[in-house]
Amino acid sequence: MATIRKLKSKKFLAEIRKLGQYKSKTFTTKVQAMAWAVETEQELSSDTLISGKRLSDIFERYRDEISPSKKSYRTERNRLNKFMRHPLSIIPLADITQSHFYDWIQEALTSLKSSSVNRDLNLLSSVFEQAIRWNWTDINPIRGIKRPKNPQPRDRRISEVEISRIEDALLFDGETVANQRHEIAIAFLFALETAMRQGEIWSMKWFDVYLDKRFVRLPDTKNGTSRDVPLSTEAVRLLNLLDTDNEKVFNTNQQSSATIFRRCLTLAGIKSLTFHDTRHEALTRLARKLDVLDLARMVGHRDPRSLMIYYNATAEEIAHRLG
């Protein structure tokens, strides 16, 4: 597609993007620019596509140049590497159409949840948008594609009985911290008090913890901003059980701790529970104490409406509040 722009020099710039190729030329009159654009567009064909780029080429360049600047670099790199191994990646950019990705969606849904497929589609769309900026293509086939419907948000609550069974499985008596299992128990209970994410908890450092003022500062959160998390009396008590001689609040390895936590759930006979479910449970509990704006600020949600994904009070609980 050709575009004609008038420059500050009063000349006219003709630009053409077609089949992944970009050409431009400056003229003294708009008529000259338009004539050149028409002629050049007719000359361009799939045979002149820039270096015969394939889909794998934009995956590779995006992975090496764009992904490293993101927080989710490792995860995104793995996802792009997976795309590069897919047969779709060998298709020339000039031949890519939406139908290719409709076929991919149907294939992906046989092994992935619709929410995962939609996250992959978001990444693919970003890759194509960047490829347009590189002048490697002039289309984003993900735009306007009909996406699979996301499943209903999890509404898994955690009962007091389950909390006690998890503490027992981790051999935690509520006071003594002598090993990794005890630290995991404190992290679990702390998450129920604060609605903090697992990664946020394990990245906490003591110089960001203000026990006297009862809050924790998170300098780098999921949405790229800092956040101060107020602490309940119980949250402060839990932190006071930990060793303050180290830089980090939790010195255990996050990945190994996650593995131990899953094993303890099995030992406790608890099914369909994840550590992240503590965020759902904590938000539901905190909603009884805080108004929606304070709650949104505490847990780092810019749009209070997004809290509805996590807030899962039962009809019985709401009825008790009605009196």
KEGUBA-408322 format. One record per atom (N, C-alpha, C): x, y, z. Coordinates in steps of 0.05 Angstrom, whole numbers, padded with zeros to 5 digits, always signed. Each point is the difference from the previous one (the first is absolute). Layout:
XYZ ...
***
This chain:
+00017-00024+00000 -00017+00024+00000 +00018+00025+00000 -00007+00019-00017 +00016+00025-00002 -00012+00022+00017 +00018+00015+00012 -00008+00024+00014 +00017+00024-00009 -00012+00023-00002 +00014+00024-00008 -00001+00020+00023 +00023+00010+00008 +00001+00019+00023 +00015+00025-00009 -00010+00023+00009 +00014+00025-00006 +00020+00005+00023 +00024+00005-00008 +00022+00004+00020 +00002+00030+00006 +00015+00006+00022 +00004+00028+00008 +00015+00015-00022 +00015-00014-00016 +00015+00013-00022 -00018+00007-00023 -00026-00006+00003 -00020+00004-00020 +00001-00020-00024 +00018-00020+00003 +00000-00021-00020 -00019-00022+00009 -00003-00020-00017 -00019-00021+00005 +00014-00027+00001 -00005-00015+00021 +00012-00026+00004 -00020-00021-00007 +00007-00017-00019 -00017-00023-00007 +00011-00025+00013 -00017-00015+00014 +00009-00024+00013 -00018-00024-00008 +00012-00022-00005 -00015-00024-00008 +00008-00024+00018 -00020-00013+00011 +00004-00025+00015 -00018-00021-00013 +00013-00020-00011 -00015-00021-00014 +00015-00026+00002 -00014-00021+00009 +00012-00027+00001 +00026+00000+00015 +00001+00016+00022 +00024+00000+00016 +00022+00018-00010 -00003+00013-00023 +00021+00018-00011 -00007+00029+00005 +00020+00015+00005 -00004+00029+00004 +00017+00016-00019 -00013+00020-00013 +00015+00018-00018 -00010+00028+00005 +00017+00020-00004 -00008+00028+00003 +00017+00018-00018 -00012+00023-00007 +00014+00019-00017 -00012+00027+00004 +00016+00021-00002 -00009+00027+00004 -00003+00015-00027 -00021+00016-00003 -00006+00014-00024 -00007+00029+00006 +00003+00017-00021 -00006+00028+00004 -00030+00006-00001 -00015-00018-00014 -00029+00004-00002 -00015-00025+00008 -00025+00003+00009 -00016-00023+00009 -00007-00017-00024 -00004+00012-00023 -00007-00016-00024 +00022-00019-00007 +00025+00010+00001 +00023-00017-00005 +00001-00024+00019 -00005+00006+00025 +00001-00020+00021 -00021-00021-00005 -00024+00008-00007 -00022-00018-00005 +00006-00018-00024 +00011+00012-00021 +00006-00015-00024 +00021-00022+00005 +00020+00008+00015 +00021-00020+00007 -00011-00022+00017 -00017+00007+00019 -00012-00020+00018 -00016-00021-00016 -00017+00009-00018 -00016-00018-00016 +00017-00019-00017 +00021+00011-00013 +00017-00016-00016 +00016-00020+00016 +00010+00009+00023 +00016-00018+00017 -00016-00022+00012 -00025+00006+00009 -00018-00020+00011 -00005-00023-00020 -00003+00008-00025 -00005-00020-00021 +00024-00018-00004 +00024+00011+00004 +00024-00016-00004 +00006-00020+00022 -00010+00007+00024 +00005-00017+00023 -00016-00026-00002 +00012-00022+00007 -00014-00026+00000 +00013-00016+00022 -00011-00024+00004 +00011-00018+00021 +00029-00007-00006 +00008+00002-00026 +00027-00007-00007 +00021+00020+00011 -00010+00024+00007 +00019+00021+00010 -00001+00002+00030 -00013-00018+00014 -00002+00001+00029 +00028+00000+00012 +00003+00017+00021 +00026+00004+00013 +00012-00027+00008 +00021-00007-00014 +00017-00024+00007 -00016-00025+00005 -00025-00002-00010 -00015-00024+00004 -00005-00007+00029 -00007+00020+00016 -00003-00004+00029 -00022-00020+00006 +00005-00017+00019 -00020-00019+00010 -00009+00008+00028 -00021-00013+00009 -00011+00007+00026 +00021-00005+00022 +00016-00020-00003 +00021-00006+00020 +00019+00023+00002 +00005+00016-00021 +00018+00022+00001 -00009+00022+00018 -00026+00006+00000 -00010+00021+00018 -00001-00011+00029 -00006-00026+00003 +00001-00011+00027 +00029+00003+00012 +00019-00007-00016 +00028+00001+00009 +00009+00029+00006 -00006+00018-00017 +00008+00028+00004 -00014+00012+00024 -00026-00005+00003 -00015+00010+00022 +00011-00011+00026 +00006-00026+00000 +00011-00014+00024 +00027+00013+00008 +00017+00007-00019 +00027+00010+00006 +00001+00030+00005 -00019+00015-00011 +00002+00029+00002 -00022+00012+00018 -00023-00011+00000 -00023+00012+00015 -00004-00013+00027 -00001-00026+00000 -00006-00015+00025 +00019+00006+00023 +00026+00003-00004 +00018+00004+00023 -00006+00024+00017 -00015+00019-00011 -00007+00024+00016 -00024-00004+00018 -00013-00023-00002 -00024-00005+00015 +00005-00016+00026 -00017+00004+00019 +00002-00016+00025 -00004-00029-00005 -00018-00006-00018 -00006-00028-00006 +00018-00012-00021 +00025+00009-00002 +00018-00007-00021 +00003-00031-00002 +00006-00013+00022 +00005-00029-00002 -00024-00015-00010 -00023+00007+00011 -00025-00014-00009 -00006+00006-00029 +00003+00025-00008 -00005+00008-00028 +00020-00013-00019 +00025-00001+00008 +00020-00013-00016 -00007-00029-00005 -00009-00014+00020 -00008-00028-00003 -00024-00004-00018 -00019+00019+00002 -00023-00002-00017 +00007+00005-00029 +00018+00020-00005 +00008+00005-00027 +00017-00023-00012 +00016-00012+00017 +00015-00023-00009 -00019-00023-00008 -00021-00003+00015 -00020-00020-00006 -00014+00006-00027 -00006+00025-00005 -00012+00008-00025 +00019-00006-00023 +00026+00005+00004 +00020-00005-00021 +00002-00029-00008 -00008-00018+00018 +00001-00028-00006 -00025-00010-00013 -00020+00017-00001 -00026-00007-00012 +00002+00001-00031 -00013-00018-00014 +00000+00001-00030 -00009+00027-00011 -00016+00015+00015 -00010+00026-00009 +00023+00019-00006 +00022-00003+00015 +00022+00019-00001 +00015+00000-00027 -00003-00021-00016 +00015-00001-00025 -00015+00014-00023 -00025+00009+00005 -00016+00013-00020 +00011+00028-00006 +00004+00007-00026 +00009+00027-00006 -00020+00021+00009 +00011+00023+00009 -00018+00021+00010 -00020+00009-00021 +00008-00001-00025 -00018+00009-00022 -00024-00019-00002 +00002-00024+00010 -00022-00020-00003 -00017-00003+00025 +00007+00013+00022 -00014-00003+00025 -00028+00012-00002 -00020-00015+00009 -00028+00011+00000 -00012-00008+00027 -00024+00012+00006 -00014-00006+00024 -00007-00030+00002 -00005-00012-00022 -00008-00028+00000 +00021-00018+00012 +00026+00007-00004 +00021-00015+00013 -00003+00000+00030 -00008+00023+00011 -00001+00002+00030 -00027-00011+00010 -00021-00001-00016 -00024-00014+00008 +00006-00030+00003 +00016-00010-00019 +00007-00029+00002 +00018-00004+00025 +00018+00019+00005 +00018-00003+00024 -00017+00001+00025 -00020+00017+00002 -00017+00002+00024 -00013-00027+00005 -00012-00012-00020 -00013-00026+00003 +00019-00021+00010 +00024+00000-00011 +00021-00019+00009 +00008+00005+00029 +00004+00026+00006 +00010+00007+00027 -00020-00007+00022 -00026+00003-00007 -00021-00005+00020 -00002-00030+00008 +00013-00018-00015 +00000-00028+00008 +00019-00006+00023 +00018+00019+00006 +00019-00005+00022 +00002+00024+00019 -00011+00023-00007 +00003+00024+00016 -00028+00010+00008 -00001+00014+00022 -00025+00014+00008 -00004+00024-00018 -00025+00009-00003 -00005+00023-00018 +00014+00025+00010 +00003+00003+00026 +00014+00023+00011 +00030+00000-00009 +00012-00024-00001 +00028-00002-00009 +00002+00006-00030 -00019-00009-00015 -00001+00005-00029 -00002+00030-00005 -00017+00013+00016 -00004+00029-00003 +00025+00016+00007 +00015-00010+00020 +00025+00013+00007 +00020-00003-00023 +00000-00023-00012 +00018-00004-00023 -00008+00018-00024 -00026+00004-00004 -00009+00017-00021 +00008+00029+00005 +00000+00008+00026 +00009+00027+00007 +00029+00003-00008 +00017-00020+00006 +00028+00001-00007 +00003+00001-00030 -00014-00017-00014 +00002+00000-00030 -00008+00027-00012 -00020+00012+00011 -00008+00026-00010 +00022+00021+00004 +00012-00001+00024 +00023+00019+00005 +00023-00005-00019 +00005-00025-00007 +00022-00007-00018 -00006+00012-00028 -00025-00003-00009 -00007+00010-00026 +00000+00031-00001 -00009+00012+00022 +00001+00030+00001 +00029+00010-00002 +00018-00014+00013 +00028+00007-00001 +00011-00005-00028 -00008-00021-00013 +00009-00006-00027 -00009+00021-00020 -00024+00012+00005 -00009+00022-00016 +00018+00024+00003 +00008+00005+00025 +00018+00022+00005 +00028-00004-00012 +00007-00026-00003 +00026-00006-00013 -00003+00000-00031 -00025+00005-00009 -00005-00001-00029 +00004-00027-00012 -00004-00021+00015 +00003-00028-00009 -00027-00010-00011 -00022+00013+00008 -00026-00008-00009 -00018+00024+00003 -00023-00001-00013 -00019+00022+00003 -00027-00009+00012 -00001-00024+00010 -00025-00010+00012 +00006-00013+00027 -00020+00001+00017 +00000-00015+00025 -00024-00019-00001 +00004-00025-00007 -00023-00019-00003 -00015-00006+00025 +00011+00008+00023 -00013-00005+00026 -00022+00020+00005 +00003+00024-00013 -00021+00021+00004 -00027-00011-00009 -00020+00003+00017 -00027-00007-00008 -00006-00030+00000 +00020-00016+00009 -00005-00029+00000 -00019-00007+00022 -00017-00019-00005 -00019-00009+00021 +00014-00018+00019 +00001+00009+00025 +00015-00015+00020 -00018-00019+00016 +00012-00021+00011 -00016-00018+00017 -00008+00015+00026 -00022-00008+00010 -00011+00012+00024 +00016-00009+00025 +00009+00019+00016 +00015-00007+00024 -00019-00015+00020 +00012-00018+00015 -00017-00014+00020 -00007+00018+00023 -00020-00008+00015 -00008+00016+00024 +00024+00001+00020 +00004+00024+00013 +00021+00002+00019 -00002-00021+00023 +00022-00009+00010 +00000-00018+00023 -00014+00012+00024 -00016-00015+00013 -00013+00010+00025 +00007-00018+00024 +00024-00012-00001 +00008-00018+00021 +00005+00015+00026 -00015-00007+00020 +00004+00011+00027 +00016-00019+00017 +00013+00011+00021 +00016-00017+00017 -00012+00001+00028 -00008-00023+00010 -00013-00002+00026 +00020+00000+00023 -00010+00006+00024 +00017+00000+00023 +00010-00028+00006 -00016-00020-00006 +00008-00028+00004 +00024-00006-00019 -00002+00009-00025 +00022-00004-00019 +00026+00014+00009 -00004+00024+00010 +00024+00015+00010 +00014-00015+00022 -00016-00011+00019 +00012-00016+00021 +00014-00025-00010 -00012-00013-00020 +00012-00024-00011 +00026+00006-00015 +00001+00023-00013 +00025+00008-00014 +00022+00006+00020 -00007+00014+00022 +00019+00005+00022 +00011-00026+00011 -00018-00019+00004 +00009-00026+00011 +00018-00014-00020 -00007+00001-00025 +00017-00014-00021 +00027+00013-00002 +00002+00026+00006 +00026+00014+00000 +00014-00001+00027 -00013-00014+00019 +00011-00003+00028 +00005+00027+00013 -00018+00018-00004 +00003+00027+00011 -00019+00003+00024 +00012+00008+00023 -00015+00002+00025 -00011+00028+00005 +00005+00018-00020 -00010+00028+00003 +00020+00019+00013 +00022-00011+00010 +00020+00017+00014 +00029-00005-00008 +00007-00025-00004 +00028-00007-00005 +00006-00001-00029 +00023+00013-00008 +00009-00001-00028 +00028-00011+00000 +00002-00025-00008 +00026-00014+00001 +00009-00011-00027 -00018+00000-00020 +00008-00012-00026 -00017+00012-00023 +00005-00010-00024 -00014+00010-00024 -00030-00003+00001 -00009-00023+00011 -00029-00005+00002 -00013+00021+00017 +00013+00007+00022 -00012+00020+00018 -00002+00028-00014 +00021+00007-00016 -00001+00025-00015 -00023-00001-00021 -00004-00022-00012 -00021-00003-00020 -00027+00004+00014 -00003-00011+00024 -00025+00003+00015 -00005+00030+00006 +00021+00014+00008 -00003+00028+00006 -00007+00016-00025 +00013-00007-00023 -00006+00013-00025 -00030-00004-00008 -00009-00024+00004 -00028-00007-00006 -00019+00016+00017 +00005+00001+00026 -00017+00015+00019 +00002+00030-00005 +00024+00009-00007 +00004+00029-00006 -00015+00008-00025 -00001-00018-00020 -00015+00005-00025 -00030+00003+00006 -00010-00016+00019 -00028+00002+00007 -00006+00027+00014 +00020+00012+00013 -00004+00025+00014 +00003+00024-00019 +00016-00002-00021 +00007+00023-00017 -00010-00001-00028 -00007-00023-00010 -00008-00004-00029 +00024+00005-00018 +00024-00002+00010 +00024+00004-00017 +00004-00025-00017 +00012+00004-00023 +00006-00022-00018 +00024-00016+00010 +00002-00024-00009 +00022-00017+00008 +00028+00012-00006 +00003+00011-00024 +00025+00012-00008 +00006+00025+00016 -00021+00015+00007 +00004+00024+00017 +00010-00007+00028 -00011-00022+00011 +00007-00008+00027 +00029-00009+00000 +00008-00017-00019 +00027-00010+00000 +00022+00020-00008 -00009+00023-00012 +00019+00020-00007 +00003+00022+00021 -00015-00002+00022 +00001+00021+00021 +00028+00001+00013 +00009+00025+00005 +00025+00004+00015 -00006+00016+00025 +00016-00005+00020 -00005+00012+00027 +00001+00030-00001 +00017+00012-00017 +00001+00029+00000 -00025+00013-00012 -00018-00016-00012 -00025+00010-00010 -00023-00006+00020 +00006-00012+00023 -00020-00008+00019 +00001+00020+00023 -00023+00013+00006 -00002+00020+00021 -00020-00011+00021 +00010-00017+00018 -00018-00012+00019 -00011+00020+00020 +00015+00021+00006 -00010+00020+00019 -00024+00016-00012 +00001+00004-00026 -00021+00014-00014 -00021-00019-00013 +00006-00026+00002 -00017-00021-00010 -00006+00001-00030 +00021+00000-00015 -00004-00003-00029 +00026-00010-00013 -00004-00012-00023 +00023-00010-00016 +00000+00015-00027 +00023+00009-00008 +00002+00013-00026 +00010-00020-00021 -00016-00002-00022 +00008-00017-00022 +00009+00019-00023 +00027+00002-00004 +00010+00019-00019 -00006-00007-00029 -00005-00025-00006 -00002-00008-00028 -00021-00022-00002 -00025+00008-00007 -00022-00020+00000 -00007-00008-00029 -00020-00017-00002 -00007-00012-00026 -00008+00021-00021 -00013+00022+00009 -00008+00020-00019 +00020+00022-00004 +00025-00004+00011 +00022+00018-00006 +00001+00024+00018 -00016+00001+00022 +00001+00022+00018 +00006-00010+00028 +00008+00019+00018 +00004-00008+00028 -00027+00000+00015 -00001-00014+00022 -00025-00001+00016 +00007-00004+00029 -00014+00014+00017 +00002-00004+00029 -00023-00017+00009 +00006-00022+00014 -00020-00019+00009 -00003+00003+00031 -00023+00008+00010 -00004+00002+00029 -00001-00028+00012 +00009-00002+00025 +00002-00025+00014 -00019-00001+00023 -00014-00022+00002 -00017-00005+00024 +00018-00007+00023 -00013-00001+00024 +00015-00008+00024 +00011-00028-00003 -00015-00018-00012 +00008-00027-00004 +00023-00002-00020 -00001+00017-00021 +00022+00000-00020 +00026+00009+00013 -00002+00020+00017 +00024+00010+00014 +00011-00023+00018 -00018-00014+00014 +00009-00021+00018 +00014-00022-00016 -00010-00007-00023 +00013-00021-00016 +00028+00009-00009 +00003+00025-00008 +00026+00009-00009 +00020+00001+00023 -00010+00006+00024 +00018+00001+00023 +00011-00028+00008 -00012-00021-00011 +00010-00027+00005 +00025-00007-00017 +00005+00017-00021 +00021-00006-00019 +00026+00013+00008 +00022-00011-00010 +00027+00010+00005 +00005+00026-00015 +00007+00021+00014 +00005+00026-00013 +00029+00005-00007 +00017-00020+00004 +00029+00003-00005 +00006-00001-00030 -00018-00011-00016 +00005-00002-00029 -00012+00023-00015 +00008+00003-00025 -00011+00022-00016 -00029-00005-00008 -00006-00025-00008 -00027-00007-00008 -00016-00009+00024 -00026+00005-00001 -00018-00008+00021 -00003-00031-00001 -00004-00011-00024 -00002-00029-00003 +00024-00009-00016 +00017-00016+00013 +00026-00008-00012 -00002-00026-00014 -00022-00013+00001 -00003-00026-00014 -00004+00006-00030 +00006-00020-00017 -00003+00002-00028 -00030-00001-00007 -00009+00019-00017 -00029+00001-00006 -00010-00025-00015 +00016-00009-00019 -00009-00024-00016 -00001-00025+00017 +00021-00005+00016 +00000-00024+00016 -00022+00002+00022 -00005+00024+00010 -00021+00004+00019 -00027-00006-00012 -00004+00008-00025 -00026-00006-00013 -00004-00030-00003 +00022-00015-00006 -00001-00029-00003 -00008-00013+00027 +00014+00010+00021 -00006-00011+00027 -00029+00005+00008 -00009+00024-00007 -00028+00008+00007 -00020-00019-00014 +00005-00006-00025 -00018-00018-00015 +00000-00028+00012 +00024-00009+00009 +00002-00027+00012 -00015+00000+00027 +00001+00022+00014 -00014+00001+00026 -00030+00000-00003 -00009+00012-00022 -00029+00000-00006 -00009-00029-00004 +00016-00015-00014 -00006-00029-00005 -00001-00015+00027 +00021+00006+00016 +00002-00013+00026 -00024+00007+00018 -00010+00025-00003 -00023+00008+00016 -00026-00008-00012 +00000-00013-00023 -00024-00009-00013 -00017+00022-00011 +00013+00022-00008 -00014+00024-00011 +00003+00000-00030 -00023+00002-00014 +00001+00000-00029 -00008+00027-00012 +00007+00004-00025 -00007+00023-00016 +00006+00027+00014 +00023+00001+00013 +00009+00024+00013 +00028+00008-00010 +00004+00026-00004 +00026+00010-00007 +00008+00022+00019 +00025+00007+00001 +00009+00022+00018 -00014+00026-00008 -00004+00004-00026 -00013+00025-00010 -00028+00003+00010 -00013-00022+00008 -00027+00001+00011 -00001+00016+00026 +00023+00003+00013 +00001+00017+00024 -00008+00029-00006 +00006+00008-00025 -00007+00028-00008 -00031+00003-00002 -00013-00020-00011 -00030+00000+00000 -00011+00002+00028 +00010-00019+00017 -00010-00001+00027 +00005+00025+00015 +00025+00011-00002 +00007+00024+00015 -00017+00024-00009 -00005+00003-00026 -00016+00022-00010 -00029-00002+00010 -00010-00024+00000 -00027-00003+00010 -00002+00007+00030 +00020-00007+00015 +00000+00007+00028 +00005+00030+00004 +00018+00011-00015 +00006+00029+00003 -00023+00017-00008 -00017-00010-00019 -00023+00016-00009 -00020+00005+00022 +00002-00016+00021 -00018+00004+00023 +00009+00024+00018 +00026+00007-00003 +00012+00020+00017 +00005+00027-00014 +00005-00002-00026 +00009+00024-00015 -00021+00008-00021 -00001+00026-00006 -00017+00007-00023 +00015-00006-00026 -00014+00000-00022 +00011-00010-00025 +00025+00015-00009 +00001+00027+00004 +00022+00015-00009 +00025-00006+00016 -00003-00002+00026 +00023-00007+00017 +00010-00028-00006 -00019-00018-00005 +00008-00028-00007 +00015-00001-00027 -00010+00015-00019 +00014+00001-00027 +00028+00011+00003 +00003+00020+00017 +00027+00012+00004 +00018-00020+00014 -00011-00014+00019 +00017-00018+00016 +00010-00023-00017 -00016-00010-00018 +00008-00024-00016 +00010+00007-00027 +00001+00026-00007 +00012+00008-00025 -00017-00002-00025 -00026+00003+00003 -00018+00000-00023 -00008+00029-00007 +00007+00009-00024 -00007+00027-00008 -00029+00003-00005 -00013-00021-00010 -00028+00001-00006 -00015-00017+00021 -00015+00012+00018 -00013-00015+00021 -00018-00022-00010 -00010+00003-00025 -00018-00021-00011 +00015-00026-00003 +00026+00001-00004 +00015-00025-00003 +00000-00017+00025 -00006+00012+00023 -00001-00015+00025 -00022-00021+00000 -00020+00003-00018 -00021-00019-00001 +00010-00028-00008 +00023-00001-00013 +00011-00026-00008 +00007-00016+00026 +00009+00015+00020 +00010-00013+00025 -00020-00001+00022 -00018+00020+00001 -00018+00002+00023 -00022-00021-00003 -00001-00018+00019 -00018-00023-00002 -00016-00005+00026 -00012+00020+00010 -00017-00005+00024 -00024-00017-00008 -00007-00019+00018 -00022-00017-00005 -00026+00015+00006 -00023-00011-00010 -00026+00012+00005 -00006+00000+00030 +00009-00022+00013 -00005-00002+00029 +00015+00022+00016 +00025+00005-00009 +00016+00021+00014 -00013+00028-00005 -00009+00005-00024 -00013+00026-00005 -00026+00002+00015 -00015-00022+00003 -00026+00001+00015 +00005+00007+00029 +00021-00010+00012 +00007+00006+00028 +00005+00030+00004 +00012+00012-00020 +00006+00029+00002 -00026+00016-00002 -00020-00011-00015 -00025+00015-00003 -00015+00001+00027 +00005-00019+00018 -00014+00000+00026 -00028-00012-00001 
***
